[in-house]
Amino acid sequence: MDTELLAIEQWTFRLIGFGAVIDLPHKDISELRHMRDIVQSGSGPITPELITQLRPDMAAVMDNSNKLGGWSARPWASSR
């Protein structure tokens, strides 16, 4: 997301308390890359062990997505 925002826009978002809208996608990218690396390091079918190994990262991604959904709606609700 921040590749589409100018530095002043990012600064403004952070100043008014909406920095999470920028930070949460970065956390997701990091966690998804970690999951991809785990999947790519193995070979063969998906196993229960692989699913167990991926579960903590997936839970973090889901949590970030839920938080982002709430944060994304806040600027629009505040402008009404």
TORVOMI-176074 format. One record per residue: x, y, z of N, C-alpha, C in turn. Coordinates in nm, 2 decimals, always signed. Layout:
<nodes>
<node><n_x>X</n_x><n_y>Y</n_y><n_z>Z</n_z><ca_x>X</ca_x><ca_y>Y</ca_y><ca_z>Z</ca_z><c_x>X</c_x><c_y>Y</c_y><c_z>Z</c_z></node>
...
</nodes>
This chain:
<nodes>
<node><n_x>+0.08</n_x><n_y>-0.12</n_y><n_z>+0.00</n_z><ca_x>+0.00</ca_x><ca_y>+0.00</ca_y><ca_z>+0.00</ca_z><c_x>+0.09</c_x><c_y>+0.12</c_y><c_z>+0.00</c_z></node>
<node><n_x>+0.19</n_x><n_y>+0.13</n_y><n_z>+0.08</n_z><ca_x>+0.27</ca_x><ca_y>+0.25</ca_y><ca_z>+0.09</ca_z><c_x>+0.35</c_x><c_y>+0.28</c_y><c_z>-0.04</c_z></node>
<node><n_x>+0.36</n_x><n_y>+0.19</n_y><n_z>-0.13</n_z><ca_x>+0.42</ca_x><ca_y>+0.23</ca_y><ca_z>-0.26</ca_z><c_x>+0.33</c_x><c_y>+0.32</c_y><c_z>-0.34</c_z></node>
<node><n_x>+0.21</n_x><n_y>+0.33</n_y><n_z>-0.31</n_z><ca_x>+0.11</ca_x><ca_y>+0.42</ca_y><ca_z>-0.38</ca_z><c_x>+0.10</c_x><c_y>+0.55</c_y><c_z>-0.30</c_z></node>
<node><n_x>+0.15</n_x><n_y>+0.56</n_y><n_z>-0.18</n_z><ca_x>+0.14</ca_x><ca_y>+0.68</ca_y><ca_z>-0.10</ca_z><c_x>+0.27</c_x><c_y>+0.76</c_y><c_z>-0.10</c_z></node>
<node><n_x>+0.26</n_x><n_y>+0.89</n_y><n_z>-0.11</n_z><ca_x>+0.37</ca_x><ca_y>+0.97</ca_y><ca_z>-0.10</ca_z><c_x>+0.42</c_x><c_y>+0.98</c_y><c_z>+0.05</c_z></node>
<node><n_x>+0.54</n_x><n_y>+1.02</n_y><n_z>+0.08</n_z><ca_x>+0.59</ca_x><ca_y>+1.02</ca_y><ca_z>+0.21</ca_z><c_x>+0.50</c_x><c_y>+1.11</c_y><c_z>+0.30</c_z></node>
<node><n_x>+0.46</n_x><n_y>+1.22</n_y><n_z>+0.25</n_z><ca_x>+0.37</ca_x><ca_y>+1.32</ca_y><ca_z>+0.32</ca_z><c_x>+0.24</c_x><c_y>+1.25</c_y><c_z>+0.36</c_z></node>
<node><n_x>+0.19</n_x><n_y>+1.17</n_y><n_z>+0.26</n_z><ca_x>+0.06</ca_x><ca_y>+1.10</ca_y><ca_z>+0.29</ca_z><c_x>+0.08</c_x><c_y>+1.00</c_y><c_z>+0.40</c_z></node>
<node><n_x>+0.19</n_x><n_y>+0.92</n_y><n_z>+0.39</n_z><ca_x>+0.22</ca_x><ca_y>+0.83</ca_y><ca_z>+0.50</ca_z><c_x>+0.23</c_x><c_y>+0.90</c_y><c_z>+0.63</c_z></node>
<node><n_x>+0.31</n_x><n_y>+1.00</n_y><n_z>+0.64</n_z><ca_x>+0.33</ca_x><ca_y>+1.08</ca_y><ca_z>+0.76</ca_z><c_x>+0.19</c_x><c_y>+1.13</c_y><c_z>+0.82</c_z></node>
<node><n_x>+0.11</n_x><n_y>+1.18</n_y><n_z>+0.73</n_z><ca_x>-0.03</ca_x><ca_y>+1.23</ca_y><ca_z>+0.77</ca_z><c_x>-0.11</c_x><c_y>+1.11</c_y><c_z>+0.83</c_z></node>
<node><n_x>-0.11</n_x><n_y>+1.00</n_y><n_z>+0.76</n_z><ca_x>-0.18</ca_x><ca_y>+0.88</ca_y><ca_z>+0.81</ca_z><c_x>-0.14</c_x><c_y>+0.85</c_y><c_z>+0.95</c_z></node>
<node><n_x>+0.00</n_x><n_y>+0.85</n_y><n_z>+0.97</n_z><ca_x>+0.05</ca_x><ca_y>+0.81</ca_y><ca_z>+1.10</ca_z><c_x>+0.02</c_x><c_y>+0.92</c_y><c_z>+1.21</c_z></node>
<node><n_x>+0.02</n_x><n_y>+1.05</n_y><n_z>+1.17</n_z><ca_x>+0.00</ca_x><ca_y>+1.16</ca_y><ca_z>+1.26</ca_z><c_x>-0.15</c_x><c_y>+1.15</c_y><c_z>+1.31</c_z></node>
<node><n_x>-0.24</n_x><n_y>+1.12</n_y><n_z>+1.23</n_z><ca_x>-0.38</ca_x><ca_y>+1.11</ca_y><ca_z>+1.27</ca_z><c_x>-0.42</c_x><c_y>+0.98</c_y><c_z>+1.33</c_z></node>
<node><n_x>-0.32</n_x><n_y>+0.89</n_y><n_z>+1.34</n_z><ca_x>-0.35</ca_x><ca_y>+0.76</ca_y><ca_z>+1.41</ca_z><c_x>-0.39</c_x><c_y>+0.65</c_y><c_z>+1.33</c_z></node>
<node><n_x>-0.36</n_x><n_y>+0.65</n_y><n_z>+1.20</n_z><ca_x>-0.40</ca_x><ca_y>+0.55</ca_y><ca_z>+1.11</ca_z><c_x>-0.28</c_x><c_y>+0.47</c_y><c_z>+1.05</c_z></node>
<node><n_x>-0.16</n_x><n_y>+0.47</n_y><n_z>+1.12</n_z><ca_x>-0.04</ca_x><ca_y>+0.41</ca_y><ca_z>+1.08</ca_z><c_x>-0.06</c_x><c_y>+0.26</c_y><c_z>+1.06</c_z></node>
<node><n_x>-0.16</n_x><n_y>+0.20</n_y><n_z>+1.13</n_z><ca_x>-0.18</ca_x><ca_y>+0.05</ca_y><ca_z>+1.12</ca_z><c_x>-0.22</c_x><c_y>+0.02</c_y><c_z>+0.98</c_z></node>
<node><n_x>-0.29</n_x><n_y>+0.11</n_y><n_z>+0.91</n_z><ca_x>-0.33</ca_x><ca_y>+0.08</ca_y><ca_z>+0.77</ca_z><c_x>-0.21</c_x><c_y>+0.06</c_y><c_z>+0.68</c_z></node>
<node><n_x>-0.10</n_x><n_y>+0.12</n_y><n_z>+0.71</n_z><ca_x>+0.02</ca_x><ca_y>+0.10</ca_y><ca_z>+0.64</ca_z><c_x>+0.10</c_x><c_y>-0.02</c_y><c_z>+0.69</c_z></node>
<node><n_x>+0.11</n_x><n_y>-0.03</n_y><n_z>+0.82</n_z><ca_x>+0.19</ca_x><ca_y>-0.13</ca_y><ca_z>+0.89</ca_z><c_x>+0.14</c_x><c_y>-0.27</c_y><c_z>+0.87</c_z></node>
<node><n_x>+0.01</n_x><n_y>-0.29</n_y><n_z>+0.88</n_z><ca_x>-0.05</ca_x><ca_y>-0.43</ca_y><ca_z>+0.88</ca_z><c_x>-0.02</c_x><c_y>-0.50</c_y><c_z>+0.75</c_z></node>
<node><n_x>-0.04</n_x><n_y>-0.44</n_y><n_z>+0.63</n_z><ca_x>+0.00</ca_x><ca_y>-0.51</ca_y><ca_z>+0.51</ca_z><c_x>+0.14</c_x><c_y>-0.55</c_y><c_z>+0.50</c_z></node>
<node><n_x>+0.23</n_x><n_y>-0.47</n_y><n_z>+0.56</n_z><ca_x>+0.37</ca_x><ca_y>-0.51</ca_y><ca_z>+0.56</ca_z><c_x>+0.40</c_x><c_y>-0.63</c_y><c_z>+0.65</c_z></node>
<node><n_x>+0.32</n_x><n_y>-0.64</n_y><n_z>+0.76</n_z><ca_x>+0.33</ca_x><ca_y>-0.76</ca_y><ca_z>+0.84</ca_z><c_x>+0.28</c_x><c_y>-0.88</c_y><c_z>+0.77</c_z></node>
<node><n_x>+0.17</n_x><n_y>-0.87</n_y><n_z>+0.69</n_z><ca_x>+0.12</ca_x><ca_y>-0.98</ca_y><ca_z>+0.61</ca_z><c_x>+0.22</c_x><c_y>-1.02</c_y><c_z>+0.51</c_z></node>
<node><n_x>+0.28</n_x><n_y>-0.93</n_y><n_z>+0.44</n_z><ca_x>+0.37</ca_x><ca_y>-0.96</ca_y><ca_z>+0.34</ca_z><c_x>+0.49</c_x><c_y>-1.05</c_y><c_z>+0.39</c_z></node>
<node><n_x>+0.54</n_x><n_y>-1.01</n_y><n_z>+0.51</n_z><ca_x>+0.64</ca_x><ca_y>-1.08</ca_y><ca_z>+0.57</ca_z><c_x>+0.60</c_x><c_y>-1.22</c_y><c_z>+0.61</c_z></node>
<node><n_x>+0.48</n_x><n_y>-1.23</n_y><n_z>+0.67</n_z><ca_x>+0.43</ca_x><ca_y>-1.36</ca_y><ca_z>+0.72</ca_z><c_x>+0.40</c_x><c_y>-1.45</c_y><c_z>+0.60</c_z></node>
<node><n_x>+0.34</n_x><n_y>-1.40</n_y><n_z>+0.49</n_z><ca_x>+0.31</ca_x><ca_y>-1.48</ca_y><ca_z>+0.37</ca_z><c_x>+0.44</c_x><c_y>-1.52</c_y><c_z>+0.30</c_z></node>
<node><n_x>+0.54</n_x><n_y>-1.44</n_y><n_z>+0.30</n_z><ca_x>+0.67</ca_x><ca_y>-1.48</ca_y><ca_z>+0.24</ca_z><c_x>+0.73</c_x><c_y>-1.60</c_y><c_z>+0.32</c_z></node>
<node><n_x>+0.72</n_x><n_y>-1.59</n_y><n_z>+0.46</n_z><ca_x>+0.77</ca_x><ca_y>-1.70</ca_y><ca_z>+0.54</ca_z><c_x>+0.69</c_x><c_y>-1.83</c_y><c_z>+0.51</c_z></node>
<node><n_x>+0.56</n_x><n_y>-1.82</n_y><n_z>+0.50</n_z><ca_x>+0.48</ca_x><ca_y>-1.94</ca_y><ca_z>+0.47</ca_z><c_x>+0.52</c_x><c_y>-1.99</c_y><c_z>+0.33</c_z></node>
<node><n_x>+0.54</n_x><n_y>-1.90</n_y><n_z>+0.23</n_z><ca_x>+0.58</ca_x><ca_y>-1.95</ca_y><ca_z>+0.10</ca_z><c_x>+0.71</c_x><c_y>-2.02</c_y><c_z>+0.11</c_z></node>
<node><n_x>+0.81</n_x><n_y>-1.97</n_y><n_z>+0.18</n_z><ca_x>+0.94</ca_x><ca_y>-2.03</ca_y><ca_z>+0.20</ca_z><c_x>+0.93</c_x><c_y>-2.17</c_y><c_z>+0.26</c_z></node>
<node><n_x>+0.84</n_x><n_y>-2.18</n_y><n_z>+0.36</n_z><ca_x>+0.82</ca_x><ca_y>-2.32</ca_y><ca_z>+0.42</ca_z><c_x>+0.76</c_x><c_y>-2.41</c_y><c_z>+0.32</c_z></node>
<node><n_x>+0.66</n_x><n_y>-2.37</n_y><n_z>+0.24</n_z><ca_x>+0.60</ca_x><ca_y>-2.46</ca_y><ca_z>+0.14</ca_z><c_x>+0.70</c_x><c_y>-2.49</c_y><c_z>+0.03</c_z></node>
<node><n_x>+0.78</n_x><n_y>-2.40</n_y><n_z>-0.01</n_z><ca_x>+0.88</ca_x><ca_y>-2.42</ca_y><ca_z>-0.12</ca_z><c_x>+0.99</c_x><c_y>-2.51</c_y><c_z>-0.07</c_z></node>
<node><n_x>+1.03</n_x><n_y>-2.51</n_y><n_z>+0.05</n_z><ca_x>+1.14</ca_x><ca_y>-2.58</ca_y><ca_z>+0.10</ca_z><c_x>+1.11</c_x><c_y>-2.73</c_y><c_z>+0.11</c_z></node>
<node><n_x>+0.98</n_x><n_y>-2.77</n_y><n_z>+0.12</n_z><ca_x>+0.94</ca_x><ca_y>-2.91</ca_y><ca_z>+0.12</ca_z><c_x>+0.91</c_x><c_y>-2.95</c_y><c_z>-0.02</c_z></node>
<node><n_x>+0.90</n_x><n_y>-3.08</n_y><n_z>-0.04</n_z><ca_x>+0.86</ca_x><ca_y>-3.13</ca_y><ca_z>-0.17</ca_z><c_x>+0.76</c_x><c_y>-3.24</c_y><c_z>-0.15</c_z></node>
<node><n_x>+0.67</n_x><n_y>-3.24</n_y><n_z>-0.24</n_z><ca_x>+0.56</ca_x><ca_y>-3.34</ca_y><ca_z>-0.22</ca_z><c_x>+0.43</c_x><c_y>-3.28</c_y><c_z>-0.18</c_z></node>
<node><n_x>+0.34</n_x><n_y>-3.37</n_y><n_z>-0.14</n_z><ca_x>+0.21</ca_x><ca_y>-3.33</ca_y><ca_z>-0.11</ca_z><c_x>+0.20</c_x><c_y>-3.25</c_y><c_z>+0.03</c_z></node>
<node><n_x>+0.09</n_x><n_y>-3.19</n_y><n_z>+0.04</n_z><ca_x>+0.06</ca_x><ca_y>-3.12</ca_y><ca_z>+0.17</ca_z><c_x>+0.03</c_x><c_y>-3.23</c_y><c_z>+0.28</c_z></node>
<node><n_x>+0.10</n_x><n_y>-3.21</n_y><n_z>+0.39</n_z><ca_x>+0.09</ca_x><ca_y>-3.31</ca_y><ca_z>+0.49</ca_z><c_x>+0.03</c_x><c_y>-3.25</c_y><c_z>+0.62</c_z></node>
<node><n_x>-0.02</n_x><n_y>-3.32</n_y><n_z>+0.71</n_z><ca_x>-0.07</ca_x><ca_y>-3.27</ca_y><ca_z>+0.84</ca_z><c_x>+0.04</c_x><c_y>-3.19</c_y><c_z>+0.91</c_z></node>
<node><n_x>+0.17</n_x><n_y>-3.24</n_y><n_z>+0.90</n_z><ca_x>+0.28</ca_x><ca_y>-3.17</ca_y><ca_z>+0.96</ca_z><c_x>+0.30</c_x><c_y>-3.03</c_y><c_z>+0.90</c_z></node>
<node><n_x>+0.29</n_x><n_y>-3.02</n_y><n_z>+0.77</n_z><ca_x>+0.31</ca_x><ca_y>-2.89</ca_y><ca_z>+0.70</ca_z><c_x>+0.20</c_x><c_y>-2.80</c_y><c_z>+0.74</c_z></node>
<node><n_x>+0.08</n_x><n_y>-2.84</n_y><n_z>+0.75</n_z><ca_x>-0.04</ca_x><ca_y>-2.76</ca_y><ca_z>+0.79</ca_z><c_x>-0.01</c_x><c_y>-2.71</c_y><c_z>+0.94</c_z></node>
<node><n_x>+0.03</n_x><n_y>-2.80</n_y><n_z>+1.02</n_z><ca_x>+0.06</ca_x><ca_y>-2.76</ca_y><ca_z>+1.16</ca_z><c_x>+0.17</c_x><c_y>-2.65</c_y><c_z>+1.16</c_z></node>
<node><n_x>+0.27</n_x><n_y>-2.67</n_y><n_z>+1.08</n_z><ca_x>+0.38</ca_x><ca_y>-2.57</ca_y><ca_z>+1.07</ca_z><c_x>+0.33</c_x><c_y>-2.44</c_y><c_z>+1.02</c_z></node>
<node><n_x>+0.24</n_x><n_y>-2.43</n_y><n_z>+0.93</n_z><ca_x>+0.19</ca_x><ca_y>-2.31</ca_y><ca_z>+0.87</ca_z><c_x>+0.08</c_x><c_y>-2.24</c_y><c_z>+0.96</c_z></node>
<node><n_x>+0.02</n_x><n_y>-2.32</n_y><n_z>+1.04</n_z><ca_x>-0.09</ca_x><ca_y>-2.26</ca_y><ca_z>+1.12</ca_z><c_x>-0.07</c_x><c_y>-2.13</c_y><c_z>+1.20</c_z></node>
<node><n_x>+0.05</n_x><n_y>-2.12</n_y><n_z>+1.27</n_z><ca_x>+0.07</ca_x><ca_y>-1.99</ca_y><ca_z>+1.34</ca_z><c_x>+0.08</c_x><c_y>-1.87</c_y><c_z>+1.25</c_z></node>
<node><n_x>+0.15</n_x><n_y>-1.89</n_y><n_z>+1.14</n_z><ca_x>+0.16</ca_x><ca_y>-1.78</ca_y><ca_z>+1.04</ca_z><c_x>+0.02</c_x><c_y>-1.74</c_y><c_z>+0.98</c_z></node>
<node><n_x>-0.05</n_x><n_y>-1.85</n_y><n_z>+0.95</n_z><ca_x>-0.19</ca_x><ca_y>-1.82</ca_y><ca_z>+0.89</ca_z><c_x>-0.28</c_x><c_y>-1.75</c_y><c_z>+0.99</c_z></node>
<node><n_x>-0.27</n_x><n_y>-1.79</n_y><n_z>+1.12</n_z><ca_x>-0.35</ca_x><ca_y>-1.72</ca_y><ca_z>+1.22</ca_z><c_x>-0.30</c_x><c_y>-1.57</c_y><c_z>+1.23</c_z></node>
<node><n_x>-0.17</n_x><n_y>-1.54</n_y><n_z>+1.22</n_z><ca_x>-0.13</ca_x><ca_y>-1.41</ca_y><ca_z>+1.23</ca_z><c_x>-0.18</c_x><c_y>-1.33</c_y><c_z>+1.10</c_z></node>
<node><n_x>-0.18</n_x><n_y>-1.39</n_y><n_z>+0.99</n_z><ca_x>-0.23</ca_x><ca_y>-1.32</ca_y><ca_z>+0.87</ca_z><c_x>-0.38</c_x><c_y>-1.29</c_y><c_z>+0.88</c_z></node>
<node><n_x>-0.45</n_x><n_y>-1.39</n_y><n_z>+0.93</n_z><ca_x>-0.60</ca_x><ca_y>-1.37</ca_y><ca_z>+0.95</ca_z><c_x>-0.62</c_x><c_y>-1.25</c_y><c_z>+1.05</c_z></node>
<node><n_x>-0.54</n_x><n_y>-1.25</n_y><n_z>+1.16</n_z><ca_x>-0.56</ca_x><ca_y>-1.15</ca_y><ca_z>+1.26</ca_z><c_x>-0.53</c_x><c_y>-1.01</c_y><c_z>+1.20</c_z></node>
<node><n_x>-0.42</n_x><n_y>-1.00</n_y><n_z>+1.12</n_z><ca_x>-0.38</ca_x><ca_y>-0.88</ca_y><ca_z>+1.06</ca_z><c_x>-0.49</c_x><c_y>-0.83</c_y><c_z>+0.96</c_z></node>
<node><n_x>-0.55</n_x><n_y>-0.93</n_y><n_z>+0.89</n_z><ca_x>-0.66</ca_x><ca_y>-0.89</ca_y><ca_z>+0.79</ca_z><c_x>-0.78</c_x><c_y>-0.84</c_y><c_z>+0.86</c_z></node>
<node><n_x>-0.82</n_x><n_y>-0.90</n_y><n_z>+0.97</n_z><ca_x>-0.93</ca_x><ca_y>-0.86</ca_y><ca_z>+1.05</ca_z><c_x>-0.91</c_x><c_y>-0.72</c_y><c_z>+1.10</c_z></node>
<node><n_x>-0.79</n_x><n_y>-0.69</n_y><n_z>+1.15</n_z><ca_x>-0.75</ca_x><ca_y>-0.56</ca_y><ca_z>+1.21</ca_z><c_x>-0.75</c_x><c_y>-0.46</c_y><c_z>+1.09</c_z></node>
<node><n_x>-0.70</n_x><n_y>-0.49</n_y><n_z>+0.98</n_z><ca_x>-0.69</ca_x><ca_y>-0.40</ca_y><ca_z>+0.87</ca_z><c_x>-0.83</c_x><c_y>-0.36</c_y><c_z>+0.82</c_z></node>
<node><n_x>-0.92</n_x><n_y>-0.46</n_y><n_z>+0.82</n_z><ca_x>-1.06</ca_x><ca_y>-0.43</ca_y><ca_z>+0.78</ca_z><c_x>-1.12</c_x><c_y>-0.32</c_y><c_z>+0.87</c_z></node>
<node><n_x>-1.10</n_x><n_y>-0.33</n_y><n_z>+1.00</n_z><ca_x>-1.15</ca_x><ca_y>-0.24</ca_y><ca_z>+1.09</ca_z><c_x>-1.08</c_x><c_y>-0.10</c_y><c_z>+1.07</c_z></node>
<node><n_x>-0.95</n_x><n_y>-0.10</n_y><n_z>+1.05</n_z><ca_x>-0.88</ca_x><ca_y>+0.02</ca_y><ca_z>+1.04</ca_z><c_x>-0.91</c_x><c_y>+0.09</c_y><c_z>+0.90</c_z></node>
<node><n_x>-0.94</n_x><n_y>+0.01</n_y><n_z>+0.80</n_z><ca_x>-0.97</ca_x><ca_y>+0.07</ca_y><ca_z>+0.67</ca_z><c_x>-1.10</c_x><c_y>+0.15</c_y><c_z>+0.67</c_z></node>
<node><n_x>-1.19</n_x><n_y>+0.10</n_y><n_z>+0.75</n_z><ca_x>-1.32</ca_x><ca_y>+0.17</ca_y><ca_z>+0.75</ca_z><c_x>-1.32</c_x><c_y>+0.30</c_y><c_z>+0.83</c_z></node>
<node><n_x>-1.23</n_x><n_y>+0.31</n_y><n_z>+0.93</n_z><ca_x>-1.23</ca_x><ca_y>+0.42</ca_y><ca_z>+1.02</ca_z><c_x>-1.21</c_x><c_y>+0.56</c_y><c_z>+0.96</c_z></node>
<node><n_x>-1.12</n_x><n_y>+0.58</n_y><n_z>+0.86</n_z><ca_x>-1.11</ca_x><ca_y>+0.71</ca_y><ca_z>+0.80</ca_z><c_x>-1.24</c_x><c_y>+0.76</c_y><c_z>+0.74</c_z></node>
<node><n_x>-1.31</n_x><n_y>+0.66</n_y><n_z>+0.68</n_z><ca_x>-1.43</ca_x><ca_y>+0.70</ca_y><ca_z>+0.61</ca_z><c_x>-1.54</c_x><c_y>+0.73</c_y><c_z>+0.71</c_z></node>
<node><n_x>-1.55</n_x><n_y>+0.66</n_y><n_z>+0.82</n_z><ca_x>-1.64</ca_x><ca_y>+0.68</ca_y><ca_z>+0.92</ca_z><c_x>-1.61</c_x><c_y>+0.82</c_y><c_z>+0.99</c_z></node>
<node><n_x>-1.49</n_x><n_y>+0.85</n_y><n_z>+1.01</n_z><ca_x>-1.45</ca_x><ca_y>+0.97</ca_y><ca_z>+1.07</ca_z><c_x>-1.48</c_x><c_y>+1.10</c_y><c_z>+0.99</c_z></node>
<node><n_x>-1.49</n_x><n_y>+1.08</n_y><n_z>+0.86</n_z><ca_x>-1.51</ca_x><ca_y>+1.19</ca_y><ca_z>+0.77</ca_z><c_x>-1.66</c_x><c_y>+1.23</c_y><c_z>+0.75</c_z></node>
<node><n_x>-1.75</n_x><n_y>+1.15</n_y><n_z>+0.81</n_z><ca_x>-1.89</ca_x><ca_y>+1.18</ca_y><ca_z>+0.80</ca_z><c_x>-1.94</c_x><c_y>+1.29</c_y><c_z>+0.89</c_z></node>
</nodes>
